Amino acid sequence: MNFQLLEQSVQYTFLNSKYGSEGIKTRVLKNVKKGAAADGLAEVGSALAKLQRDELATATLVQKQGIPLDDEE
């Protein structure tokens, strides 16, 4: 029995002193394509950081997966 991918998103964490005492801001981009490459997602995060004049701290792929239920037991 395999999991069924329902949706994916990527969460980026940016660092900059303009974000208050902790200096951290997170952004979540939804609807990441199945099979998206890690290096592509990292490039997007780096581009966003550059546009915002921030430092990219982390990039995390978040997945929601369904568990098939077998009612034939």
C-alpha positions, 0 to 999 in steps of 0.5 A: 500500500502506497501513500497518495500525494494530495498536495505540496508546498514549499516554505522559505525562511528569510533572515533580516533585521527588519523582521523584528527581534528574531529577524525571521520571516517565513513564506509558504508557496502552495501548489508545488508541482509533483516532481519539482526539483530541489535545486529549482525550489532552492533557486526560487528561494534565492531569487526571492531573498535577493529581491527582498534583500534578505538572506535565505535561511531554509527551504522546506518541501511540505507534503500532504499524503493520503493513506489508502484505506482497505475496507476488505478486512 
